[in-house]
Amino acid sequence: MNGQSHTIEVWGDFACFTRPEMKVERFSYPIITPSAARGIFDAIYWDGIREREKGFIRPYFHWQIERIEILELPRYIALRRNEVKDNVPSERTIKSWMEGHEQPEPIWADCGKDELGTDQKGRTQRQTMALKKVRYLITARIVPKKAFSHELKSFDSQFIRRVKQGKCFQQPFFGCSEFPAFFEYVETTENKLANQVQFNQHIGWMLYDVSDLRKEVVSDDNKPFISLFDASVVNNVLNVPPFESDKVRKPERGMI
């Protein structure tokens, strides 16, 4: 059972939807990926149970992106940024700091390894080819998990109430957390699509998602589940196939 389709307009000054084949320097796709679009919907409304002691999350549903429409033609901008090389400590370590069992160890971002005199890696400069002045119409629907299919109408109504009031659990962003995304619920798209400059491009294999959306329970130690699909933008529109479709290439479950 699937919910009704919802369309939101999202926009922002900058965006970066990094191609996975670019290992060092970030280079953005010309359009938002389904994974990033799902993240925006999740930031507005997501529901589930987190069992911290058992180490898993039981989501009530997942968002299925159906359609992405470009309202502003893709324009690139080159950015050079200082990035921290070290990883954020684990949740267990941070909890130990909060409870006072261990002394907090800050990550120093404004110097290099030689200046620190420690094992920390410091920072480095990286080039980013990002997008500027992005604006999209994104259409998605709620796909409930089996145990919560009877709550579908409630999920839809809660999302509509939240998005129309401008509420979100966290600030949505375009690929990188420093690129905030702003949103608005759209009742009709007729005026939005008028006089749009046409954009057509065969993008090729695009990142679909990094999670297995079919799972009823998500464990904290799950490895990334990378899926891809052959993406083409036709008349400003990217139609996204369902995650269960054969058009979406997914690894075998036993291989991860």
C-alpha positions as a printed Julia matrix, in Angstrom:
256×3 Matrix{Float64}:
  0.0     0.0     0.0
  1.35    3.42   -1.02
  0.34    6.89    0.07
 -0.68    9.88   -1.98
  1.93   11.82   -3.92
  3.24   15.03   -2.35
  5.12   17.79   -4.18
  7.4    20.33   -2.55
  9.4    23.15   -4.08
 12.95   23.34   -2.74
 15.61   25.96   -3.4
 18.95   27.21   -2.16
 22.08   29.17   -3.01
 24.44   26.19   -3.35
 24.26   22.42   -3.75
 26.64   19.51   -4.27
 25.47   16.01   -5.17
 28.84   14.32   -5.5
 29.49   11.75   -8.19
 30.79    8.6    -6.44
 33.51    8.07   -9.06
 35.19   11.32   -7.92
 37.3    10.03   -5.03
 39.14   13.18   -3.9
 37.72   16.35   -5.42
 33.94   16.7    -5.3
 32.11   17.12   -8.62
 28.34   17.45   -8.52
 25.72   15.79  -10.68
 23.76   18.44  -12.65
 20.61   17.55  -10.69
 19.69   16.41   -7.2
 19.92   12.65   -6.6
 16.98   10.58   -5.29
 19.0     9.92   -2.12
 19.45   13.64   -1.41
 15.79   14.3    -2.26
 14.71   11.58    0.18
 16.89   13.21    2.84
 14.96   16.46    2.44
 11.62   14.69    2.95
 13.06   12.79    5.94
 14.2    16.08    7.49
 10.64   17.4     7.26
  8.84   14.26    8.44
 10.16   10.87    9.48
  8.82    8.48   12.09
 10.14    5.33   13.69
 11.44    3.7    16.85
 15.07    3.7    17.9
 16.05    0.88   20.24
 19.37    2.13   21.58
 20.05   -0.88   23.77
 19.4    -3.3    20.92
 21.28   -1.12   18.42
 18.65   -0.84   15.69
 16.02    1.49   14.24
 12.53    0.39   13.21
 11.25    2.9    10.61
  7.5     3.18   10.11
  7.91    4.0     6.41
 10.3     5.28    3.78
  9.92    8.0     1.17
  9.8     6.91   -2.48
 10.91    9.72   -4.8
  8.85    9.65   -7.99
  9.72   12.74   -9.99
 12.23   15.6    -9.94
 11.65   18.72  -12.04
 14.29   21.36  -12.66
 13.09   24.97  -12.28
 16.56   26.55  -12.64
 19.07   25.36  -15.21
 22.18   23.79  -13.63
 25.06   26.26  -13.2
 28.4    25.25  -11.74
 30.65   27.17   -9.4
 34.17   26.24   -8.25
 34.74   26.33   -4.49
 37.89   25.65   -2.49
 37.3    24.66    1.12
 39.28   23.63    4.17
 38.15   20.17    5.24
 38.98   18.21    8.38
 40.61   14.85    7.66
 39.74   13.18   10.96
 36.48   11.29   11.49
 33.91   12.19   14.12
 34.26    9.92   17.19
 31.83    7.04   17.63
 28.55    7.47   19.5
 29.92    5.33   22.34
 32.96    7.62   22.72
 30.87   10.78   22.72
 28.51    9.29   25.31
 31.52    8.44   27.48
 32.68   12.07   27.24
 29.21   13.34   28.21
 29.09   11.06   31.25
 32.58   12.13   32.33
 34.21    8.7    32.02
 36.81    9.98   29.53
 38.45   13.31   28.81
 37.09   14.9    25.6
 39.56   15.15   22.74
 38.79   18.0    20.32
 39.43   17.78   16.58
 41.8    20.57   15.62
 40.8    21.98   12.26
 43.03   25.04   11.87
 46.44   23.4    11.61
 48.25   20.47   10.05
 49.7    17.27   11.47
 53.21   18.73   11.88
 51.89   21.65   13.94
 49.75   19.43   16.14
 52.45   16.98   17.13
 49.76   14.28   17.56
 48.16   11.53   15.52
 45.46   13.91   14.29
 45.5    14.52   10.55
 44.51   18.19   10.67
 42.92   19.78    7.64
 43.41   19.93    3.9
 42.16   22.07    1.02
 39.88   20.42   -1.52
 38.27   21.64   -4.72
 34.5    21.37   -5.14
 32.53   21.83   -8.35
 29.14   22.7    -6.87
 25.86   24.01   -8.25
 24.53   27.5    -7.56
 21.01   28.92   -7.41
 19.21   25.56   -7.52
 15.44   25.12   -7.5
 13.45   21.9    -7.92
  9.97   20.45   -7.68
 10.22   17.06   -5.98
  7.33   14.6    -5.88
  7.37   11.67   -3.45
  5.02    9.32   -1.63
  5.11    7.41    1.64
  5.65    3.65    1.46
  4.75    2.2     4.9
  6.36   -0.9     6.34
  4.09   -3.93    6.61
  3.45   -3.55   10.32
  2.31    0.07    9.91
  0.31    0.01    6.66
 -2.88    0.82    8.57
 -1.34    4.18    9.63
 -0.86    5.41    6.04
 -3.54    8.12    6.1
 -2.19    9.39    9.42
  1.34    9.6     8.0
  0.12   11.58    4.99
 -1.91   14.03    7.08
  0.95   14.56    9.53
  3.36   15.35    6.7
  0.96   17.85    5.1
  0.41   19.59    8.43
  4.13   19.84    9.15
  5.28   20.96    5.7
  2.59   23.63    5.36
  3.67   25.08    8.71
  7.32   25.05    7.66
  8.3    22.53   10.34
 11.24   20.16   10.1
 13.17   17.91   12.49
 16.46   19.29   11.17
 17.45   21.81    8.53
 17.23   20.13    5.09
 20.32   20.54    2.94
 21.53   20.01   -0.62
 24.14   17.27   -0.44
 26.41   19.0     2.1
 25.17   20.23    5.47
 26.6    23.73    4.84
 24.24   24.14    1.83
 20.78   24.64    3.43
 17.61   23.88    1.48
 14.37   25.83    1.87
 11.01   24.25    1.09
  7.35   24.95    0.42
  4.38   22.63   -0.17
  2.97   22.87   -3.71
 -0.73   22.28   -4.37
 -0.5    22.7    -8.16
  2.52   22.85  -10.49
  0.9    24.6   -13.48
  2.32   28.09  -12.89
  5.65   26.71  -11.69
  6.42   25.07  -15.02
  5.4    27.96  -17.29
  8.08   29.47  -19.56
 10.81   27.11  -18.36
 13.96   26.85  -20.48
 14.21   23.25  -21.63
 16.98   21.05  -20.29
 17.67   17.57  -21.65
 20.59   15.33  -20.74
 21.41   11.67  -20.46
 23.26   11.6   -17.14
 24.08    7.89  -17.18
 24.48    5.84  -14.02
 23.39    7.95  -11.08
 23.44    7.19   -7.38
 19.96    6.11   -6.31
 20.47    5.53   -2.59
 22.96    4.32    0.01
 20.45    2.29    2.08
 18.3    -0.77    1.48
 14.86    0.84    1.63
 13.14   -2.57    1.77
 14.41   -3.37    5.27
 11.9    -3.48    8.11
 14.67   -2.95   10.7
 17.86   -0.95   10.25
 20.84   -1.87   12.41
 23.46    0.65   13.52
 26.23   -1.48   12.03
 24.62   -1.94    8.59
 27.04   -1.4     5.73
 26.11    1.03    2.92
 23.78   -0.5     0.32
 24.71    1.33   -2.9
 22.13    1.31   -5.7
 22.3     2.98   -9.13
 19.95    3.72  -12.03
 20.31    4.98  -15.59
 19.15    8.6   -15.32
 17.92   10.83  -18.15
 16.46   14.33  -17.86
 13.81   14.91  -20.53
 12.19   18.35  -20.78
 13.45   19.31  -17.3
 12.0    16.14  -15.73
 13.82   13.19  -14.15
 11.43   10.29  -13.6
 12.66    8.06  -10.78
 11.79    4.34  -10.93
 10.57    2.58   -7.77
 13.31    1.15   -5.59
 11.96   -2.39   -6.15
 12.14   -1.95   -9.95
 14.6    -3.91  -12.07
 15.73   -0.54  -13.45
 17.47    0.1   -10.13
 20.69   -1.9    -9.86
 21.18   -3.21   -6.35
 23.79   -5.52   -4.81
 22.7    -8.96   -3.73
 21.75   -8.94   -0.07
 24.2   -11.75    0.71
 27.1    -9.73   -0.71
 27.05   -6.94    1.91
